Amino acid sequence: MTAHALSHVTGAAAPALLDITIGEALVRAADRWGARDALVSVAQGVRWSFAELLARADSLAAGLLGLGLAPGDRIGIWSPNCAEWTLTQFAAARAGLILVTINPAYQLSEAEFTINLVGLKALVAAERFKTSAYLEMIEALAPELVESEPGRLVAARLPTLRAAIRIGGSPRPGWLAFDDIAAIRPGARAELDRLAATLDPGDPINIQFTSGTTGLPKGATLSHRNILNNGYFVGRGMALAPDDRICIPVPLYHCFGMVMGNLASITHGAAMVYPAAAFDPGAVLAAVEAERCTALYGVPTMFIAVLAHPEFARFDLTSLRTGCMAGAVCPEPLMRDVIARLHMRDVTIGYGMTETSPVSFQTGLGDSLDRRVDSIGRVLPHLECKVIDGEGATLPAGQPGELCTRGYSVMLGYWNDRERTADAIDADGWMHSGDLATIDAEGYGRIVGRIKDVVIRGGENIYPREIEDFLLSHPAIEDVAVVGVPDARMGEELCAWIRLRLGASGDEAAVRAFCKGRIAHYKIPRHIHFVDAFPTTVTGKIQKFMIREAMVAELGLETSPPAFGESQEIR
């Protein structure tokens, strides 16, 4: 093993990158593994082979083109995990449409911003999930919809949106039914094969939203080459093969689900298995047993919940072999349980960020238990990573600094935002993560902290500035500071210190009621503290570290540095 004097590592040059589009990869998968299971959605009773997945994706793609969409147009998907989500992903790829993944937890203001930033031309939405009524929210943003001809929407607040497509549910004025789209233009395959010749692996194909420190989400724009290869190499890191079956309880709107899950599947011939619309530990156990899954994905809190299920012992989980855990540190006792009780002897740890498609480091199948709990593994093929100081110089091995990544996986940029793209990707092509890391002499990375002010709650990245800006829209709030405080279950929880306007009144319940339905549930602060003043520097800047220390003391919490930085969410 080569010893590294500097914190600069380069991944293997073989095997070669896949120089094809996602649509071409699906065609190849259908040709090679046509009759094998490609997608199983347990809760829906859906089971499609690779050949059927391609046929259905092509029919949907042709229908979308028949609606007037063209390569390069943006189509959004706003739904929990389901077969229609993945069908939309691959149909968009076959038609050259850019898939915009929308967090199912988003509420009105977030959905409106997202739709308008990227200029969605079509939106595929579930009827509802939990407390979110997606169709009603779109109708609230576009009241013109109920009076419009389906596919010909003209709305003042959503000026680019033309087609609103509902998954399931009863007929609704202005909405197209998802199941009817394929009939709009039959005879798809020949047309799509001709279109495929005009598409390029470097074309943008996906926009993933990641929150920004300015309070406004950024649309990380990713190409076929970016995400197809990342899914391929992550799958290769787990030695996936056609006999494997991946249990995917992580959200598809995250790269974790749609790239590390779905794209690893079509590049290795493994089946995608969705236990339920959202994470449910009982559904995961049942799916693993019934479908004989060999791989399981999740953040540590998911694995903890699965292992703690009261009926855990009655499930036969001996089919499991591997999987991937990301989103937060994996404590050693949890890793031992995952290996021993879940039989995942080849479980891997992944590190990445949306902007790098997402994974740049992964532990290997031969890595020791210590390496899997104390490191993020080594750099993946065809990528370079380095750790730099504040002046941009590469640091000696083992010294902490900012982690940067360069190579095929670096995003094309933030959609319609050159300034923030230039802030993130330097002139030499290095993506600056904002994470504090070390790379040791053997090339293993470790995240030791974070530069950016980000809170990681159960694998979700939350930027305090976004929450602060929202809370400041409350008429009674004069100033607010939001920080993360340690939490035994979620890793971190949000804490808001609030100063009310003179003469105003308020309490915790009122603040939470103001948030509910307007921002995603995981962004609502768990701890709310009313104060008369904030600790500040002589220049008036709020000293957030003092707020965090005060809350840790008041709540009797234990502190520990985060093991994974801003990039760990793998959104």
Buried (B, 14 or more C-beta within 10 A) or exposed (E): EEEBEBBBBBBEEEEEBBEBBBBBBBBBBBEEBBEBBBBBBBBBEBBBBBBBBBBBBBBBBBBBBBBEBEBEBBBBBBBBBBBBBBBBBBBBBBBBBBBBBBBBBBBBEBBBBBBBBBBBBBBBBBBBBEEBBBBEBBBBBBEBBEEBEBBEBEBEEBEBBBBBBBBBBEEBEBBBBBEEBBEBBEEBBEBBBEBBEEBEBBBBBBBBBBBBBEBBBBBBBBBBBBBBBBBBBBBBBBBBEBEBBBBBBBBBBBBBBBBBBBBBBBBBBBBBBBBBBBBBBBBBBBBBBBBBBBBBBBBBBBBBBBBEBEEBEEBEBEBBBBBBBBBBBBEEEBBEBBBEBBBBEBBBBBBBBBBBBBBBBBBBEEBEEEBBBBBBBBBBBBBBBBBBEEEBEBBEBEEBBBBBBBBBBBBBBBBEBEEBBEEBBEEEEBBBBBBBBBBBBBBBBBBBEBBBBBBBBBBBBBBBBBBBBBBBEBEBBEBBBBBBBBBEEBBBBBBBBBBBEEEEEBEBEEBEEBBEEBBBEBBBBBBBBBBEEBBEEEEEEBEBEBBBBBBBEEBEBEEEEBBBBBBBBBB
